[in-house]
Amino acid sequence: MTGRAAALPTTRALALAAIALEAGAAILDVYASDFAVGHKDDASPVTEADARAEAIILKRLAEYQPDVPVIAEEAASAGQVPAVGDRFFLVDPLDGTKEFVRRNGEFTVNIALIEAGVPVAGVVYAPALGMMAVGDRQHGAFEATLTPDTDVRQVRWRPLRTRDVPAAGPVAVASRSHRGEETEAFLARHGVVDTTSAGSSLKFVLVARGVADLYPRLGRTMEWDTAAGQAVLEAAGGIVLTLDGAPLGYAKRERGFDNPHFVAWGRPPAA
C-alpha cells in the first residue's frame, strides 16, 4: 500500500461490506437449522447456505455494478463462467464450508473487485464470529465487530496494519483443514517460532491484523478463495507472492482460475 490510510473505509469497500452482511444473515439462518450437506464433483461439501448467499451476492452486485461481470464459486462449479476483461468481481459466498459443517464459526463471505489482475478492494466477513474486514488498495484496511442488522456506515471501524517481524522470530498462521509435510518443512526453513491455525480466509486477516507474520498455502486454492483476503492484507501493508517471488495475480483462465502455491507475508520478505 502506498500513502496514508484513510480515516474510514472507502465508499466501494462499504458497498461490498453491505452486500456481504446481507449474505451472512442468510448463512446464519441455515447455520441455525438442521441443514443437509451435499458434495460437488470434487468431493468438497456444499450446503443450502452456499447457494442462498451466492444468489444474494449476485443480485446485489448486479444492482451495484451492472456492467461488471462476476465469477462466483457455485456458478463456476456448474460451468457458468462469464468472459472477463480487466475488471470483474470474484465471489466465494461461503469460504470454509468444512468449518461451517463442523460448526466452529471459522467460515467467511468473500467478495473482491479485480482490476488488471490485481485485487483492489475486498471484504472478508465471518458472520458467526461477528467480524468483518475490508480493504481498498492505497486507502487502507479496516475491521469491525457487527451483527447482521448493523449499518456498515455507522459501526466503529478499526484500522488494520501488518507488523514488523518480532525479534524472537515470525509467527505463522496455517490452514485448519489443509496442512501437510510440505507446509511444516516451509515453516521450519523460515524459522517460525509459533503457529496458529484458522479456517477460511481468516488467515489473511490474522496477518493483516498483525498477530501473525506469514501464511503459506502449499496446496490448491481457487481465485475466489483468496482474492478478498489478499485485498485486505495488501491494503494493510502486506503482500502475497508465489513461491518464485511473483505477485499472486488473477484472471488465470488458462489454469481454470486456480492458484499456484503462495505465501501471504505481513511485510515483504528480504531478498
C-alpha positions as CSV (number, residue, x, y, z in Angstrom):
1,M,0.0,0.0,0.0
2,T,1.2,3.5,-0.7
3,G,0.2,6.7,1.0
4,R,-1.6,7.0,4.4
5,A,-4.7,5.1,5.3
6,A,-8.0,6.9,5.1
7,A,-10.0,7.5,8.3
8,L,-12.8,5.2,7.2
9,P,-13.3,2.5,4.5
10,T,-14.0,3.8,1.0
11,T,-17.4,4.0,-0.5
12,R,-16.8,0.9,-2.6
13,A,-15.5,-1.0,0.3
14,L,-18.6,-0.2,2.3
15,A,-20.8,-1.2,-0.6
16,L,-19.2,-4.6,-0.7
17,A,-19.5,-4.8,3.1
18,A,-23.2,-4.2,3.0
19,I,-23.6,-7.0,0.4
20,A,-21.5,-9.4,2.4
21,L,-23.6,-8.6,5.6
22,E,-26.8,-9.5,3.8
23,A,-25.4,-12.7,2.6
24,G,-24.1,-13.5,6.0
25,A,-27.5,-13.2,7.5
26,A,-28.8,-15.8,5.1
27,I,-25.9,-18.1,6.0
28,L,-26.7,-17.7,9.7
29,D,-30.3,-18.7,9.1
30,V,-29.1,-22.0,7.6
31,Y,-26.4,-22.4,10.3
32,A,-29.0,-22.4,13.0
33,S,-31.0,-25.2,11.3
34,D,-30.5,-28.9,10.8
35,F,-29.1,-28.4,7.3
36,A,-28.2,-31.1,4.9
37,V,-24.7,-31.5,3.4
38,G,-24.1,-32.4,-0.3
39,H,-20.9,-32.8,-2.2
40,K,-19.7,-31.4,-5.5
41,D,-17.9,-33.3,-8.2
42,D,-14.5,-32.6,-6.5
43,A,-16.0,-34.1,-3.3
44,S,-16.0,-30.8,-1.5
45,P,-19.0,-30.2,0.7
46,V,-21.8,-27.8,-0.2
47,T,-24.9,-26.7,1.7
48,E,-28.1,-24.6,1.1
49,A,-26.1,-21.7,2.7
50,D,-23.7,-21.6,-0.2
51,A,-26.5,-21.3,-2.8
52,R,-28.6,-18.7,-0.8
53,A,-25.6,-16.5,-0.1
54,E,-24.4,-16.6,-3.7
55,A,-27.9,-15.7,-5.0
56,I,-28.0,-12.6,-2.8
57,I,-24.5,-11.5,-3.7
58,L,-25.1,-11.9,-7.4
59,K,-28.3,-9.9,-7.2
60,R,-26.8,-7.1,-5.2
61,L,-23.6,-6.9,-7.3
62,A,-25.8,-6.6,-10.4
63,E,-27.6,-3.7,-8.8
64,Y,-24.4,-2.1,-7.7
65,Q,-22.2,-2.5,-10.8
66,P,-24.4,-4.0,-13.6
67,D,-21.7,-3.8,-16.2
68,V,-19.0,-5.7,-14.2
69,P,-19.0,-9.5,-14.6
70,V,-18.9,-11.8,-11.6
71,I,-17.1,-15.1,-11.2
72,A,-18.7,-16.9,-8.3
73,E,-17.8,-20.3,-6.9
74,E,-21.1,-22.1,-7.1
75,A,-21.9,-20.9,-10.6
76,A,-18.3,-21.6,-11.7
77,S,-18.7,-25.1,-10.3
78,A,-21.7,-25.6,-12.5
79,G,-19.8,-24.4,-15.6
80,Q,-21.2,-20.8,-15.6
81,V,-18.0,-18.7,-16.0
82,P,-18.5,-15.4,-17.8
83,A,-16.0,-13.8,-20.1
84,V,-14.0,-11.2,-18.1
85,G,-11.8,-8.4,-19.0
86,D,-9.7,-6.1,-16.9
87,R,-12.4,-5.5,-14.3
88,F,-14.6,-8.2,-12.6
89,F,-15.7,-9.4,-9.2
90,L,-14.7,-12.7,-7.6
91,V,-17.1,-14.2,-5.1
92,D,-16.9,-17.1,-2.6
93,P,-20.3,-17.0,-0.9
94,L,-19.2,-19.4,1.9
95,D,-15.4,-19.9,2.2
96,G,-14.7,-22.7,4.7
97,T,-17.7,-24.9,4.2
98,K,-15.9,-27.6,6.1
99,E,-15.7,-25.2,9.1
100,F,-19.4,-24.4,8.6
101,V,-20.3,-28.1,8.7
102,R,-18.1,-28.6,11.8
103,R,-19.9,-25.5,13.3
104,N,-16.7,-23.9,14.6
105,G,-17.6,-20.5,13.2
106,E,-14.5,-20.1,11.0
107,F,-16.2,-19.5,7.7
108,T,-16.4,-16.3,5.7
109,V,-18.1,-14.5,2.9
110,N,-15.6,-13.3,0.4
111,I,-16.1,-10.6,-2.3
112,A,-13.3,-8.9,-4.2
113,L,-13.0,-6.5,-7.1
114,I,-10.2,-7.3,-9.6
115,E,-8.7,-4.7,-11.9
116,A,-5.9,-5.6,-14.3
117,G,-5.3,-8.9,-12.5
118,V,-5.0,-7.2,-9.1
119,P,-7.5,-7.5,-6.1
120,V,-8.0,-3.8,-5.5
121,A,-10.9,-4.0,-3.0
122,G,-12.4,-6.7,-0.9
123,V,-14.4,-7.8,2.1
124,V,-14.0,-10.8,4.4
125,Y,-17.0,-11.4,6.7
126,A,-17.2,-14.1,9.3
127,P,-20.9,-13.9,10.3
128,A,-20.7,-16.5,13.1
129,L,-17.9,-14.5,14.7
130,G,-19.4,-11.1,14.1
131,M,-16.1,-9.9,12.4
132,M,-15.7,-8.1,9.2
133,A,-12.5,-6.9,7.5
134,V,-12.4,-4.6,4.4
135,G,-9.6,-3.3,2.3
136,D,-9.2,-0.9,-0.6
137,R,-5.8,-0.7,-2.3
138,Q,-4.0,2.5,-1.4
139,H,-6.8,3.6,1.0
140,G,-6.2,1.1,3.9
141,A,-7.8,-1.8,5.6
142,F,-10.2,-1.9,8.5
143,E,-12.1,-4.3,10.7
144,A,-15.3,-4.0,12.7
145,T,-17.4,-6.1,15.1
146,L,-21.0,-6.2,13.9
147,T,-24.3,-8.1,13.7
148,P,-26.5,-8.8,10.7
149,D,-28.7,-5.8,11.4
150,T,-25.8,-3.4,11.6
151,D,-25.5,-0.4,9.3
152,V,-21.9,-0.7,8.0
153,R,-21.7,3.1,7.7
154,Q,-22.3,3.5,11.4
155,V,-20.0,0.9,13.0
156,R,-16.7,1.7,14.6
157,W,-14.1,0.7,12.0
158,R,-10.6,0.0,13.4
159,P,-7.5,0.3,11.1
160,L,-5.7,-2.9,10.2
161,R,-1.9,-2.8,9.8
162,T,0.7,-5.5,9.4
163,R,3.7,-5.6,11.8
164,D,7.4,-5.9,11.7
165,V,8.6,-9.5,12.4
166,P,9.3,-9.8,16.1
167,A,12.9,-10.2,17.2
168,A,12.0,-13.6,18.6
169,G,11.0,-14.8,15.2
170,P,8.0,-15.0,12.9
171,V,4.6,-16.4,13.8
172,A,2.7,-18.2,11.1
173,V,-0.9,-19.0,10.5
174,A,-1.8,-22.2,8.7
175,S,-4.9,-23.8,7.4
176,R,-7.0,-25.8,9.8
177,S,-8.2,-28.2,7.2
178,H,-5.2,-28.3,4.7
179,R,-1.8,-28.7,6.2
180,G,0.9,-31.3,5.4
181,E,4.5,-32.1,5.5
182,E,5.5,-29.6,2.8
183,T,4.0,-26.8,4.9
184,E,5.7,-28.0,8.1
185,A,9.1,-28.0,6.2
186,F,8.4,-24.5,4.9
187,L,7.7,-23.2,8.4
188,A,10.9,-24.8,9.7
189,R,13.0,-23.3,6.9
190,H,11.8,-19.8,7.8
191,G,12.4,-20.1,11.5
192,V,8.8,-19.9,12.5
193,V,8.6,-19.9,16.3
194,D,4.9,-20.3,16.7
195,T,2.0,-21.4,14.6
196,T,-1.7,-20.8,14.9
197,S,-4.5,-22.5,12.9
198,A,-7.5,-20.9,11.3
199,G,-10.1,-21.7,8.7
200,S,-11.1,-20.0,5.5
201,S,-9.7,-16.5,4.5
202,L,-9.5,-15.6,8.2
203,K,-5.8,-16.5,7.8
204,F,-5.2,-13.4,5.7
205,V,-7.0,-11.3,8.2
206,L,-4.8,-12.5,11.1
207,V,-1.7,-11.4,9.1
208,A,-3.3,-8.1,8.2
209,R,-4.2,-7.6,11.9
210,G,-0.5,-8.0,12.9
211,V,-0.9,-11.1,15.1
212,A,0.9,-13.3,12.6
213,D,3.6,-12.7,10.1
214,L,3.0,-15.2,7.3
215,Y,0.6,-17.6,5.9
216,P,2.0,-20.3,3.5
217,R,-0.5,-22.1,1.3
218,L,1.2,-25.0,-0.4
219,G,-1.9,-26.6,-1.8
220,R,-4.6,-26.0,-4.3
221,T,-6.8,-22.9,-4.0
222,M,-9.1,-21.1,-6.4
223,E,-9.1,-17.4,-7.2
224,W,-12.3,-16.8,-5.3
225,D,-10.8,-18.4,-2.2
226,T,-8.0,-15.8,-2.0
227,A,-8.9,-12.6,-3.7
228,A,-10.8,-10.9,-0.9
229,G,-8.3,-11.9,1.7
230,Q,-5.4,-10.7,-0.5
231,A,-7.2,-7.3,-1.0
232,V,-7.5,-6.8,2.8
233,L,-3.9,-7.9,3.5
234,E,-2.3,-5.8,0.8
235,A,-4.3,-2.8,1.9
236,A,-2.9,-3.4,5.4
237,G,0.7,-3.3,4.1
238,G,1.2,-7.0,3.3
239,I,2.0,-8.8,0.1
240,V,1.1,-12.2,-1.5
241,L,3.7,-13.9,-3.6
242,T,4.0,-17.2,-5.4
243,L,6.9,-19.4,-4.5
244,D,9.0,-17.9,-7.3
245,G,8.5,-14.4,-5.8
246,A,5.9,-13.1,-8.3
247,P,2.8,-11.3,-7.1
248,L,-0.2,-13.6,-7.0
249,G,-2.4,-12.5,-9.9
250,Y,-5.9,-13.1,-11.1
251,A,-7.9,-13.9,-14.3
252,K,-5.9,-17.1,-14.8
253,R,-8.5,-18.6,-17.2
254,E,-5.8,-20.9,-18.7
255,R,-5.4,-22.5,-15.3
256,G,-9.1,-22.8,-14.7
257,F,-8.8,-19.9,-12.2
258,D,-6.8,-21.9,-9.8
259,N,-3.8,-20.5,-8.0
260,P,-0.2,-21.7,-7.7
261,H,1.3,-22.2,-4.3
262,F,1.8,-18.9,-2.5
263,V,2.8,-17.2,0.7
264,A,1.0,-14.3,2.3
265,W,3.5,-12.0,4.1
266,G,2.8,-9.3,6.6
267,R,5.9,-7.4,5.3
268,P,7.7,-8.1,2.1
269,P,10.4,-10.8,2.7
270,A,14.0,-9.9,2.4
271,A,15.5,-10.6,-1.0
